[in-house]
Amino acid sequence: MSTLLDSSRLPEVIAATILSCLCLTVSAASGQTDPLLSWSDGPAKHAIVSFVREATDRSSANYVAPQDRIVAFDQDGTLWVEHPLYTQGVFALDRVHELAPTHPEWREQQPFAAVLASDRPAMARFSEADWANIVDVTHAGMSSDAFQEIVRDWLEKASDPRFHRPFTELVYQPMLEVMRFFRANGFKTYIVTGGGEEFVRVYAERAYGVPTEQVVGSSILTQYEYRDGRPVLMREPKVFFIDDHGGKPVGINLFVGKRPCAAFGNSTGDQQMLEWTQAGKGARLMMLVLHDDPEREYAYGPAGGLPDTKVGVFSDALMAEARRNGWTIISMKKDWKRIFGFEK
Amino acid sequence: MSTLLDSSRLPEVIAATILSCLCLTVSAASGQTDPLLSWSDGPAKHAIVSFVREATDRSSANYVAPQDRIVAFDQDGTLWVEHPLYTQGVFALDRVHELAPTHPEWREQQPFAAVLASDRPAMARFSEADWANIVDVTHAGMSSDAFQEIVRDWLEKASDPRFHRPFTELVYQPMLEVMRFFRANGFKTYIVTGGGEEFVRVYAERAYGVPTEQVVGSSILTQYEYRDGRPVLMREPKVFFIDDHGGKPVGINLFVGKRPCAAFGNSTGDQQMLEWTQAGKGARLMMLVLHDDPEREYAYGPAGGLPDTKVGVFSDALMAEARRNGWTIISMKKDWKRIFGFEK
């Protein structure tokens, strides 16, 4: 780390961006604190530090100009816990319960009856069409503003059944440190999620320091309409864009118009984003979070026997692709000294 | 202007954003140069200056926090010349000529035959379907990278038939000054265009100082594919999103996730964006550019008899809406001392 904060390199950094220089000056003044404190020394931490050093080194052939310093982070399972069910799924199920009194027909109608009966085996067998039905009634039919208010209220009350914490506290401390480290070096950190863009935007600034305009996600159709003479954006029960698999590079291109130089994921839904990142010029960093810590978090995918809860999983094929392409695996167990900010 | 640069207000501005404070300090040191030099004193300039003062004044009830300082600019006819045909239309027609040798059938096939014969009356009658056909063959069937390369090459060679200048020099100097003025006060300037997003992104940074991630526009379907083992984003001949009329607020919500506090347009395609902007809280600014200067540029819409070349026009109904809502009209003739940067 010392090379990065070496004062002889400061002029270059100042030239790169005024803001990042101010941050680095502060870091240097406070005694060259390790920005990746929660990371154990090892290949994952080394890959991150080496990448940032190379990307910001003007004398390097792999130097990345400040305007091209784009980093993409998947969310569920990469930035925060996704087991036993990703948070937006928990929200949708809670919302079915909340709306049930005004929908007596749901008692007899699947998939709602299974949700209301908390029939876990039936819910585990839900098809994509079942989930689409649930999304339609819980995520559409209201304005964007109203939806975000509903999500905000829910986040304040909801808590994870295992950790007994608000979901927004279940973000991975090491990943927060990586995001801050990137930003301090002039990178723009984007969340590129298969989850709902308007859902994630409610808490992205607070939880990750990522403003709404740097959240790229899936979306349903939105229509401009007038209600009581005032314009509203109404959320319709129709998929507009799925930001997953090949949709991730497409979404990044659509929203950002630049190719990331670093990308972080944890499932097959992230594979194309990592490929797309790798195929660019200059310094590159592709990383996959492996959930191999059943004590402190969970073990699934190649590292455990927990059933998968998402369409995108860390499959053996993804592991083979990672090895073939030289992507770096982040072992939660070995690489992370601390998983959550609330741990001592 | 002096109030804005008054040194007693600097501490507030510093608190607002570090970058904007640095810029203002420079301005103040260089003798309080008017940032809107090409604007005549009058209601339009006054509206802009008053808005920025109010939005950045922490003691104002209409103060706008730095993260919410979003300004949206339509492009064609608002930031640069759109007559006699908007630039992307000129590109499409030129491209038909360039591709014609490999499409002998076009000699007999409309709308291509009319383009190749330079049959202006026929082209003036082109339907939306005709234009869609032209867009399909000129804008799709290649990768995003290849398309942007084609646009880049074309922009280097093409020039406007009246001004004999590259199109990127036909940006309005007063609007460049407004964009810089906003940015110096901590605003993010977005282009929100009915035009093609990937077209505009080719020159947005160079022409307007707007990075690709701040260009919201119309798009065709893009697919993630592999060619020769390498990933590419292929442009398909299918509309994905039309960023015009109600699509402008939808597009802003999709890309930015925040409501603008100021919006600039010049046609009915911008009406909804201005309504949406106005319906928010805090300081607001809604402006429409009126083309009423046939000597230095063009006169059309309420100010002239030139035929309209776009679906969105400055109609009498739009003028009535502007009056009813208190939107400010920018008269090119009266409000702009200079139209283009190349004028002396």
Interface residues (C-beta under 8 A of the other chain):
Chain A: I18 L19 L22 Q67 S144 K188 E197 E198 R201 E205 P211 T212 E213 V215 S219 T222 Q223 Y224 E225 R230 P231 L233 H245 G246 G247 P249 V250 N253 L254 F255 V256 G257 K258 Q272 E275 W276 A279
Chain B: I18 L19 L22 Q67 S144 K188 E197 E198 R201 E205 P211 T212 E213 V215 S219 T222 Q223 Y224 E225 R230 P231 L233 H245 G246 G247 P249 V250 N253 L254 F255 V256 G257 K258 Q272 E275 W276 A279
